[in-house]
Amino acid sequence: MSYKAPRKGRNFGVERQQGFVADITPYENRMKKGPNKWSRNLVWTASDANKKNDTTYVSTKPQVSGARSSSVSNQQRKDASAYGQRSSYVSASRGWGSSDRGSPKSKDCVCKFWKAGNCKKGDQCSFLHSWTCLPGMVMVASLEGHKKDLKGIALPQGSDKLFSASSDGTLRIWDCHTGQCVHTINLQAEAGSLMSEGPWVFLGLPDAVKAFNVQTNKELHLNGVVGEVRAMIAGNGMLFVGTSSGSIYVWKATDTESDPFTYLTSLEGHHSGEVTCFIVGGQRLYSGSVDKTIKVWDLDTLECTMTLRQHNDVVTSLLCWDQYLISSSLDGTIKVWGCSENGSLKVTNTRRQEQSVYTLCGMSDAEGKPIMFCSYQNGTVSICDLPSFEERGKMFSTNTVGTITIGPEGLLFTGDKSGKLCVWNLAGTRV
């Protein structure tokens, strides 16, 4: 494939001021702007560990390629400014329901029977079935309503509403003031993926991608997808969509208001099985699959430059940190990949777990130190320091946590296989 991709894409962060329905995006919130260092696509590198400011971290290190420096940035990417920063709309003045309506259960009392593994009341129990032993981290709210596993959680720029999609066929919209579900949308199909980039929310469905802008009320159907959408990510002014067939489709953001996204291509040399996860680091796209491989794509040429084959089962999650790529798998391992002298990626460390690993997520703590969340099959989420991998705490749930999303101002959103959505605050204070 000889296609030459643009180095800089169209800004996804459209800032026109047309109205949206008042009960989803109030007018006053659409007009708010502000920096935010806690983004879903937060850049966190070792050199940033001691930085403490109110702006999004953007790596200036080069990408992993050839004989050049083997540095990989995290999801906010080298072109982060092309998407606009997510505003910090969840603030101390708003809260997640000061009346505590977002979480009817006591936040201070964990069910002792649940901890012992024999609570008979299940969801009817009046005590917590989710908790953490990490000092300084508290659960802010438990949002219940979905009936099956969550496929994505998104807090778009320009909105004080949280979006969640589930395989139960619904999209739910939650009010960040009260923690209440204000809309339930019947999708008439199982959702496969959900993400936001700037003010845009992208929803992956069978043979379709829906996009809508919370600032302009513009809704789009992105044509060209074949198969169930399983993973999505934005990078370099493009949207990448992975499907159950193993194909990866690409749309480019444009300057045209009537058609803000144009279908670009389908990547050649795609996976032989379902695409499960993406990450963007520097000028590279990494994709994981059911076929047990990780493919490395050049964002300039959109060509596959490497295929990594060290996992023995489904690759479930990918993360970029400092000079390394980190991958997890149902084979029970977390692998750290570094750049060798000949430019290829090689495994430098393998962390063997006792069970399947489902999700990786990275952020900086209140002191600016990089930490990683690792979700396991038994419902635990290990919280460890990087680069030491020393465990500093755990989160617990009755079901496997399949979705972890970073929010503003120290917030963390988790979704488990039962459909429960939990809101956590790493700062240790309610926001």
N, C-alpha and C positions, 0 to 999 in steps of 0.2 A: 504494500500500500504506500503510495507516494504522497498522500495528502499531507500538507504542512499546516498544522494547527496554529491559530494566532497565539502570540505570547501573552497578550492581555485581552481579556474578555470584557463583554459588556457588563456594566454594574448591575447586579441583581437587586441592589438596594434601592429600588424605585422610590422616590420621595414626593411624588405628586400627591395632591391633597383632596382628591375626590372622596366622597363619603362612603362608608360601609354601614351595614345595618347596625343600628345604635346599640342593640343588646349584645353584639359580638365585639365591636371595637368602638368604644365611646370616642366622640370627637376630640375631647381634650387629651386622650391618651395618644391619638394619632399624631398630635402635634409635638409630643415630647421627644427630645433627643438627648442623648447622653452617652458617655463612654462606659464600657463594661469590660472588665478583665475576666469575667467568668462567662465564657462563650461555649456553646456546644462544640465549636471548632477551635477551642483554646489552644494556642501554641505554648508549649511548656518544654523547655530544654534545660540541660544542666547549667548552662551559663546564665539562665534566667532565674535560677533558684533563689537568689537573694534580692531580686527586684521586687519592689512593692510600690505599685502606682495604680492609677485608675484607668489605664489604657490597655487594650488588648496586646498581648505579646506577639510580635511578629519575628520569626527567625530570619536572620540575614545570612545564615550559613548555606553553602552550596548543596545541591542534591547529591545523592549517592549515584555515581555513574563513572565508568571507566577508571582512569588512574587519578581522577580528581578527588578532592576531599570527600570522604564518605559520610556526609552529614545528611540527616533526614529530619525535616521539621514535622510538626504535628498538623492536624487537620486544618487549622486556620490558614496554613500554606503561605508560600511566598507572595501570592497574589491576593492576600487577605483583604487589602484595602479595596479591591474591586467589588466586594460584596457588602460593604457597610457594616458597622459594628452594631451588635444587638444592644438595644437600650436596656438599662437596668430598671425594668418596670416593677419588679418585685422588691419593694423597699420597705424600710422601717415604718413609713407612714401608711402603708397599705396592709401588709401582713397577709398571712394565709388564714384569714378568718379569726378576728380577735375574739369572736364569740365562741370559737372552737367548733363551729358547725362542720368544718372540713374533716374532723376526726372525732367521732362520737365516743371513742374508747379512751380510757385513761392513758396519757402519754408517759406516766410514771410507773405503771404497774404492768409487768410482763406476766403472762399466764404461766404459773409454775407447772401446770400440767402439760401445757404446750412445750415448754422447755424440756420436760421429761419425755416428750413424744407420745403422750396419751390423753390429750384433751379431747373430750367427747362432744363438745359443743360446736367445734368448727368455727364457721363465720358468725355464729350466734353468740360466741363467747364475748363477754364484756371487757376482757382484758386483752392486752396487745399480743399479737402473733407475729410481730415484726419488731426487731430491736437491734441495737448496736452496742458493742462493748468498747468503742473507740472514744476516748475522752475528748470532749469538745464537740461531739456530733450528736444531734438530736433529731428525732422524727417530728416534723412539723405538722404533717397531715397524712391521713390515709384516705384516698379517694376511691370509693368502691362503686361499681356499676357494670363494668365489663364482665362478661361471663366466661371468656376464654383468654388465652395468652395474648399479651400486648405485643404488637409488632413495631411500635414506635411512639415516642413522646416528643413533642415539639413546642417550644415557646418562641414564636416569631417576633421579629422586631416590629414595633409599632402596635403591639397588642398586649392587653393585660389578661388575655385568655390563654390557657394551656390546652393543647390539642393532644388527643391520644387515639390510636387506632388499634383494633383488635381483630383476631381471626373469628370473633363472634359476628362479624359483618357490620360493625358500627364504628362510627367516628364520634367521639365525645369531646365536648368543649367545656372547659372548667373555668369558673371565675376565680381569679387569683386573690380577690378580696375576701371571698367567703368560703372557697373550697367547694362550692356547689357546682354540680353539672347543670349548665344552662341550656345546652343543646345536645340532643342525641340524633345523629343522622344515620338512617338505615342505608348502607352502601349496596345492598342486594348482592353482595359478594364478599368473600374473605379478604381483608386487607393484608397485604404482604409486606409493606414498608411505609414508614412515615418519617419525614424530615423537614426542617425549615432552613432557609438560607436568606438572611435579610428579612424582608417582610413577606417573602414567598413561602407557602406551605406546599409540599409535594406529597401526594398520596399515591402509593403503588397498588394497583389492582390487577386482576387477570386481564391481560392484553390491553392495559391502559395505564396512563399516568395522568392524574388530575393535579392541576396547579392553581392556587388562588392566592391573591395578594390582599393581605389584611388592611393595607393602607388605601388601596384604590378600588377594592371590591371587584377586581377583575378575576374571572374564572376561565381556565383554559383546559382543553383536552389535548394532550400531546400524542399525536398519531405516530404509528410506526412500530409499536411494541407488539411482539409475539411471545406469548407465554406469561406466566404469573410473575409479577415483579417481586423480587426478594430483597434487593438491596439498592440503595441510591446514595450518591454523594455529589457535591459540587466542587469544582476546582478549575482554575485557569479560565474562568468565564464559560465553563461548560457544565452540563448536568450529565452524569453517568448513571445508567440504569441497568442493573443486572437481573436476569430472569431465571426461571426454573429450567429453561432449555440450555443454559450456559452462555447465552448471548449477552453482549454488553452494547447498549444503544447510547448514542451521544446526541445531545442537543446543545446548541450554542445560543447564548443570550445575545440579543440584538438591540439596536437603537430604535426599533419600530414599536410604537405604542400598541398598534393593532395586532402585532405578531411578535411579542417579546422573546420567543424562543423558536429557533429554526432547527429542524432535524438535520443532523450533520452526517452521521455514518453509523455503521455497526462495526465494532472492532473485529478485525480478522485475527485468527489464531486463538479464538475464545475457548472457554473451558468445555470439557466433555460432560460436565454435570452442572447442577444448579449453582448459580453464584450466590454465596452466602454473606459476603462482607466486602467492604471497600475501606481504604484509607488513602489519603493524598499526603505525600511528603516531598517537599521541594518541587521539582518539576516531574514527579513520577506519581503514577496511579498504581496502587497495589490491589489486587482482587483475590479473594479466597473462594474456595469452591468445595462442593460435595465430592469432587474428583480427587481430593486430598492435596491439591496443588495450590501454589500462590503464583500468580502471574504479575510481572512487572511491566508497566506500560509507560512509554515516553510521552509526556504531555505535549511536546512540540510536534512530534510526528504521528502520534497515536498508534505506534507500532509496539508489539510485544518484544521486549529486549531480553527477558529471562523468564524461566519457569522453574520454581523452587519445589522440590519433591521430597522433603524430609519428614512430613507428617504421615501417619499410618491410618488416619481416619479423617472425617470431615473437618475442614478448617472453619472455625466458628467466628473468629474475631481477629482484627489486625489493629496495631497501634504503632505510631512512630514516636520515638523519643530520642533526642540528641542525635547521636550518630547511628542509631540502631532501629531496626524493624523488629517488632515483637508480635508473635502470632500464638494463637491458642487453638486447641483441637479437641474433638471428642476422644482422641487417643489418650487424653489425660496429661498432655504436656503443654508447657509454655516455652516457646523457643525464641531465643534472641539471635538476630541475624546482623552480621557486620560485613563491611566491604573488605574483600581480600585485595591483595596486591594487583591481581589482574582485572579488578573491577567487578567481579562477580560477588554475589551475596552468599556468605557461608554461615552456618550455625556456630555461634561462639559460646552459647550456653543453653542447656536444656534443663528446665525445671520440671521434674516429674511429680505429678499430683496423684492422689489416690482415687480420683474420679474424673469424669469428663469436665472440661472447662468450656463455658458457654459464652462469656462476654468479658472483654477487657475495656477499661475506660481510664483515661488519665486526666489529672488536673493538678493544680497547685493548692497546698493547704493554706491556712490563714497566715502562715509565716513565709509563704512563697516557695515552700519545698515541694518537689515533685512527688506525687504518690500515684499508685495504680490500684484500681479496683478489679478484682478477678472473681467472676461468678462461677460457682460450681453446681453440679447437678443436685446436690442434697439441700439446696436453698441457702447455703452460706455464701457470703461475699467477703473475700479476704482483702484487707487494705494494707498495702505494703509500700515501703519506701523504695525509691529508685536512686542510684543503681544497685543498691545492696540486696533488694528483694526481702529485706527484713520485715516481718509482719508486725504492724503496730496496732491492729485491731480487726474486728470482724463485724459484719452485719448479718442478721439472721432472718429467714423467712420460712414459711411452711412449704413454699413451692420454689422451684428454680427461677431465679431472676434472669430473664432473657434480654431485658432492655435497660440500659443505664444511660442517662442523658445529663450533661452538665448544664446548669442554669446560671442566672446572674447572682452575684453577691454571695457566693458560697453555697448556693442551692444545688441539690442533686435530686434527680427524679429516677425512680426505679420502677420497673413493671415486671410482674412475675407471670408464671404460666397459668395461674388461676384468674388473671385479669385485674389483680389488685395493683393500684398505682400509689406509691408512697413518695412523699416529699420530705427530703432531709436537709438539714442545715449544718454544714461543716464548721461554721464559725461558733456554734454552740449557743447562739441567741436566736430568738424567733425574728423573722424578717417580715 
